[in-house]
Amino acid sequence: MGAWTKRSSILLVAVLLALGGGYVAWQKLADGGLPEGIASGNGRIEAVEIDVSTKAPGRISEILVNEGDFIEAGQVLARMDTTQLKAQRRQAEAQFQRALIGIDTAKSLVVQREAERAAALAIIAQRQAQLDAATSKLERSEQLAQRGNVSRQVLDDDRAAAQGAQAALEAARAQLAASEAAISAAKAQVIDAGASVDAAQAAIESISADIDDSTLVSPRDGRVQYRVAQSGEVLSAGGRILNLVDLSDVYMTFFLPTGEAGRIAIGTEVRLVLDAAPQYVIPARVTFVADVAQFTPKTVETAEERQKLMFRIKAHIDKELLQKHIRQVKTGLPGMAYLRVDPQVAWPAELDRNLVQ
């Protein structure tokens, strides 16, 4: 027992010395012991935050994750109650079936109207034959009447018969026109019924999409930062349920004055040292340099004052490195960012050892 305690004490002292050495080295850099060509700025580790929200208003059925849980892209995070949506989909499906029947009914009506048109054509042919016969008979009666071989009464009867046949023919032609108009109307009903089918199908697809969207999945790998709502709560459209941190998109934002910011290019190598773990150096690269100053003095008339302009810099940590240490990645930690403004200058020894890999 005594030997174990002694070994533990030695190990603890070694750890404390390592931490102390790291802290002393970091403190030396923080106190201004930087060589010419190395710039620094203080900042905080940040990551892209994503709100998981409802698309439509409704009640939360269940939340399947808790704060601090690591999640993967596509993982189900929460479900909304879909009872009402499913009822609406059944109603839309019934309307879809009704619309399909409407198409069959409209097509049957077209067939019926076309049959009526064929009958009207037959009647026209019949009436035309009757008119031709009546006209021929009238012509013969008129010739006989001129020679006195037929009575006036017969001539009048033949003339009336010819006129009646003409009227019957016109009536048949009107019936044909009505049949053709009815066919056009029936065909329009077919188109309308088809549109009703498309509308019902679209309603089904829309409601199905809402039901699918009621299952909330993670868009990326990350960690649950906050549970904004709880199971059973009723939310409006766009109501937040969870706040996620995308641990594959982690960076530090810091500020540098004009003279140093103007010499930094995208891709410049950066070394990050966090207050919580000064013994480790995290490699990163510049991914953003602001093109306008973030804050300025009241006047910028002199060169000295212009040097006080501060520009925002963003340095991202490599995604593969983040993935290797995903469980240790934490946001909000303060620290220092060191940059080689002059690429010919070597890194100080304190920033070139214990690189996280």
C-alpha distance (Angstrom), angle and dihedral (degrees) to the residues before:
residue distance angle dihedral
M1 . . .
G2 3.84 . .
A3 3.81 92.4 .
W4 3.81 91.7 50.1
T5 3.81 90.7 50.6
K6 3.79 90.8 49.9
R7 3.81 93.0 51.1
S8 3.81 90.9 47.3
S9 3.78 90.6 51.6
I10 3.79 91.9 50.8
L11 3.82 90.9 49.0
L12 3.81 91.4 49.1
V13 3.80 91.6 50.3
A14 3.82 90.2 50.0
V15 3.79 91.5 51.7
L16 3.79 92.1 48.0
L17 3.79 91.2 49.2
A18 3.81 90.9 51.1
L19 3.78 91.5 49.1
G20 3.77 91.3 44.4
G21 3.78 91.8 49.9
G22 3.79 90.9 50.4
Y23 3.75 91.8 48.5
V24 3.81 92.6 48.7
A25 3.82 91.1 50.0
W26 3.78 91.6 47.8
Q27 3.80 91.5 46.4
K28 3.79 89.7 51.8
L29 3.81 90.0 55.7
A30 3.79 92.4 43.6
D31 3.81 90.9 53.0
G32 3.78 91.2 61.2
G33 3.77 103.0 -88.8
L34 3.79 92.9 138.7
P35 3.79 121.4 133.1
E36 3.78 121.4 -123.7
G37 3.83 110.5 -78.7
I38 3.81 95.8 33.7
A39 3.81 117.4 102.5
S40 3.78 128.0 -170.5
G41 3.76 140.5 -167.5
N42 3.76 134.8 176.7
G43 3.78 121.5 -119.8
R44 3.76 146.4 141.3
I45 3.79 133.4 -100.6
E46 3.79 109.8 -106.7
A47 3.79 136.8 176.1
V48 3.78 137.4 -166.6
E49 3.80 109.7 -85.4
I50 3.80 122.3 -149.6
D51 3.79 126.7 -164.3
V52 3.80 115.8 -145.1
S53 3.81 104.1 -149.1
T54 3.78 139.3 169.5
K55 3.79 118.8 -99.7
A56 3.81 94.9 -154.1
P57 3.80 131.1 25.9
G58 3.78 116.0 -93.1
R59 3.79 149.1 111.8
I60 3.80 122.8 -65.6
S61 3.80 108.5 -116.8
E62 3.81 97.9 -172.1
I63 3.80 142.4 -20.5
L64 3.78 112.8 -144.2
V65 3.83 101.5 -168.3
N66 3.78 137.1 56.4
E67 3.77 134.8 -147.1
G68 3.79 111.3 -73.0
D69 3.82 95.3 23.4
F70 3.79 116.7 137.8
I71 3.80 111.4 -130.0
E72 3.79 137.7 -170.1
A73 3.79 130.7 -136.9
G74 3.80 109.9 -86.3
Q75 3.80 94.4 21.1
V76 3.81 114.6 140.0
L77 3.81 108.9 -112.9
A78 3.80 104.8 172.0
R79 3.78 143.0 -10.1
M80 3.78 130.5 -140.8
D81 3.80 124.0 -146.1
T82 3.81 108.8 -94.1
T83 3.82 101.8 -178.4
Q84 3.80 93.9 112.4
L85 3.80 93.4 42.3
K86 3.78 91.8 52.7
A87 3.82 90.1 51.1
Q88 3.81 89.4 51.1
R89 3.79 90.3 50.7
R90 3.81 91.7 52.0
Q91 3.80 88.4 51.7
A92 3.81 91.0 50.0
E93 3.80 90.5 48.8
A94 3.82 90.0 53.0
Q95 3.81 89.7 50.8
F96 3.79 88.5 49.8
Q97 3.81 91.5 55.2
R98 3.80 90.7 46.6
A99 3.79 90.1 51.5
L100 3.81 90.9 51.4
I101 3.81 89.6 53.5
G102 3.80 88.1 48.1
I103 3.80 89.8 58.5
D104 3.81 92.0 52.8
T105 3.80 90.9 47.1
A106 3.80 92.2 49.4
K107 3.80 91.8 48.7
S108 3.82 90.6 50.5
L109 3.80 88.7 51.8
V110 3.81 89.9 52.6
V111 3.81 89.8 53.6
Q112 3.80 90.1 49.3
R113 3.80 92.8 49.4
E114 3.80 91.4 48.4
A115 3.82 89.1 52.2
E116 3.80 88.9 51.9
R117 3.79 88.9 51.2
A118 3.80 90.8 52.1
A119 3.81 89.8 50.3
A120 3.81 89.7 49.2
L121 3.80 90.2 52.7
A122 3.82 90.0 51.0
I123 3.81 91.0 50.1
I124 3.80 90.0 49.6
A125 3.79 89.9 53.4
Q126 3.81 89.8 48.5
R127 3.80 92.8 47.7
Q128 3.79 90.7 46.9
A129 3.83 90.3 54.1
Q130 3.78 90.8 48.5
L131 3.80 90.4 49.4
D132 3.81 91.7 49.7
A133 3.82 91.1 50.8
A134 3.79 92.9 46.3
T135 3.80 91.5 47.5
S136 3.82 92.5 50.7
K137 3.79 91.8 48.2
L138 3.80 90.5 48.9
E139 3.80 91.1 52.0
R140 3.82 91.5 52.0
S141 3.81 91.5 47.1
E142 3.79 90.8 51.3
Q143 3.81 91.1 51.6
L144 3.82 92.2 47.9
A145 3.79 91.1 45.4
Q146 3.79 90.0 56.9
R147 3.83 89.3 57.6
G148 3.80 92.5 41.5
N149 3.77 93.9 -114.5
V150 3.85 95.3 124.3
S151 3.74 132.0 44.7
R152 3.77 124.6 -110.0
Q153 3.78 89.7 -116.5
V154 3.80 93.2 58.8
L155 3.79 90.5 49.3
D156 3.81 91.0 51.6
D157 3.80 91.6 47.8
D158 3.83 91.8 51.1
R159 3.78 91.3 47.7
A160 3.83 91.1 50.7
A161 3.79 90.6 47.9
A162 3.83 91.1 52.7
Q163 3.78 91.6 49.2
G164 3.80 90.9 47.9
A165 3.80 90.9 51.1
Q166 3.82 89.9 50.5
A167 3.83 90.7 50.8
A168 3.81 90.9 47.9
L169 3.81 89.9 52.0
E170 3.82 91.9 51.3
A171 3.81 90.0 48.9
A172 3.80 90.2 51.9
R173 3.79 90.7 50.1
A174 3.81 89.8 51.0
Q175 3.78 88.9 51.1
L176 3.81 88.9 52.8
A177 3.82 91.1 52.0
A178 3.80 89.8 49.9
S179 3.81 90.5 50.3
E180 3.79 91.8 51.0
A181 3.82 90.6 49.6
A182 3.81 88.9 49.6
I183 3.81 89.9 52.1
S184 3.80 90.8 53.0
A185 3.80 90.5 49.1
A186 3.82 91.3 48.6
K187 3.79 91.3 50.1
A188 3.81 89.3 50.2
Q189 3.80 87.8 53.8
V190 3.81 88.9 54.2
I191 3.82 89.8 53.6
D192 3.80 91.0 46.0
A193 3.79 91.3 49.7
G194 3.81 89.3 49.6
A195 3.80 89.7 52.0
S196 3.80 89.1 50.8
V197 3.80 89.0 53.7
D198 3.82 90.7 50.9
A199 3.80 91.3 47.4
A200 3.80 92.2 49.7
Q201 3.80 90.9 47.2
A202 3.80 90.6 50.1
A203 3.81 90.3 49.9
I204 3.80 90.3 52.1
E205 3.80 91.3 49.7
S206 3.81 92.1 47.0
I207 3.79 93.5 50.3
S208 3.81 91.0 44.4
A209 3.81 88.6 52.9
D210 3.82 89.7 51.4
I211 3.81 89.6 50.5
D212 3.81 90.3 50.1
D213 3.81 90.2 48.0
S214 3.79 88.8 53.0
T215 3.79 86.7 73.6
L216 3.80 102.5 73.7
V217 3.79 115.3 -151.4
S218 3.78 131.8 -175.9
P219 3.81 113.6 -97.9
R220 3.83 92.3 -156.0
D221 3.77 144.5 9.1
G222 3.78 111.5 -84.2
R223 3.77 146.7 102.4
V224 3.80 133.2 -72.2
Q225 3.79 107.7 -112.1
Y226 3.82 102.0 175.8
R227 3.78 139.3 7.6
V228 3.79 99.8 -144.1
A229 3.84 95.8 -179.4
Q230 3.79 137.0 24.1
S231 3.79 135.8 -133.6
G232 3.80 112.9 -77.7
E233 3.78 96.0 28.1
V234 3.80 118.9 129.1
L235 3.80 113.3 -131.8
S236 3.77 133.1 -169.8
A237 3.79 121.8 -127.0
G238 3.79 108.8 -63.4
G239 3.82 92.9 19.3
R240 3.81 112.1 160.0
I241 3.80 119.4 -120.7
L242 3.81 104.6 166.2
N243 3.78 139.0 12.5
L244 3.82 115.4 -146.0
V245 3.78 132.7 -166.4
D246 3.80 116.5 -143.2
L247 3.81 101.8 -138.7
S248 3.80 91.8 -170.7
D249 3.83 90.6 66.5
V250 3.82 105.6 54.2
Y251 3.79 124.9 150.6
M252 3.78 145.0 153.7
T253 3.80 122.4 -122.5
F254 3.81 118.5 -153.9
F255 3.80 139.7 154.3
L256 3.80 133.0 -117.4
P257 3.82 131.2 -175.6
T258 3.79 123.0 -107.4
G259 3.78 97.3 -94.8
E260 3.79 94.1 55.6
A261 3.81 99.2 33.2
G262 3.80 90.6 54.0
R263 3.82 91.1 60.2
I264 3.80 96.5 50.3
A265 3.79 120.1 100.2
I266 3.78 129.2 -163.9
G267 3.79 107.4 -89.3
T268 3.81 95.2 31.6
E269 3.80 110.8 154.4
V270 3.80 115.3 -107.2
R271 3.80 132.4 -170.7
L272 3.81 117.7 -153.3
V273 3.81 124.0 -157.3
L274 3.79 117.0 -172.3
D275 3.79 123.6 -150.3
A276 3.81 90.0 -131.8
A277 3.83 94.0 55.9
P278 3.82 110.3 20.5
Q279 3.81 91.8 163.9
Y280 3.82 90.8 70.6
V281 3.81 127.5 70.0
I282 3.80 116.9 -154.3
P283 3.82 117.7 -155.3
A284 3.81 118.4 -137.0
R285 3.80 140.4 156.0
V286 3.79 134.3 -131.0
T287 3.81 110.3 -103.1
F288 3.81 100.6 166.4
V289 3.79 137.9 31.1
A290 3.79 116.9 -178.7
D291 3.80 114.9 -121.0
V292 3.81 92.3 -149.9
A293 3.79 130.9 46.0
Q294 3.77 115.2 -97.6
F295 3.78 94.9 -147.3
T296 3.79 132.3 5.7
P297 3.80 139.4 -170.1
K298 3.79 119.3 -104.9
T299 3.81 92.1 -95.5
V300 3.80 132.2 22.6
E301 3.78 98.8 -171.4
T302 3.81 98.1 121.7
A303 3.79 131.0 55.9
E304 3.80 89.5 -119.9
E305 3.77 91.9 55.4
R306 3.83 92.1 46.2
Q307 3.78 88.8 58.1
K308 3.80 87.9 62.6
L309 3.80 91.6 66.7
M310 3.80 108.5 112.6
F311 3.81 124.8 -148.8
R312 3.78 126.0 -159.6
I313 3.80 116.6 -119.4
K314 3.78 126.9 -169.8
A315 3.82 123.4 -159.6
H316 3.81 120.1 -170.3
I317 3.80 125.9 -152.7
D318 3.80 115.0 -130.8
K319 3.81 112.7 -93.7
E320 3.80 94.1 -134.7
L321 3.80 90.3 53.3
L322 3.79 90.2 49.1
Q323 3.79 91.0 50.2
K324 3.80 91.6 52.9
H325 3.81 91.6 53.4
I326 3.80 98.6 29.9
R327 3.81 93.6 135.7
Q328 3.80 92.5 55.3
V329 3.82 96.5 46.9
K330 3.80 111.6 113.0
T331 3.77 129.8 170.8
G332 3.78 128.1 -141.9
L333 3.82 95.2 42.8
P334 3.84 113.3 138.4
G335 3.77 122.9 -136.4
M336 3.78 147.7 129.9
A337 3.78 131.4 -75.9
Y338 3.82 119.2 -150.8
L339 3.81 122.5 -163.9
R340 3.79 134.0 -173.1
V341 3.77 101.5 -127.7
D342 3.81 86.5 177.3
P343 3.84 109.0 46.9
Q344 3.83 89.7 -158.0
V345 3.79 92.5 64.0
A346 3.81 116.5 94.1
W347 3.76 120.2 -126.5
P348 3.81 115.1 -102.2
A349 3.79 112.6 -103.4
E350 3.81 90.5 -111.7
L351 3.82 89.9 60.3
D352 3.79 96.7 40.9
R353 3.80 99.4 58.8
N354 3.79 132.1 69.0
L355 3.78 91.3 25.4
V356 3.80 110.4 178.0
Q357 3.80 108.6 -118.0
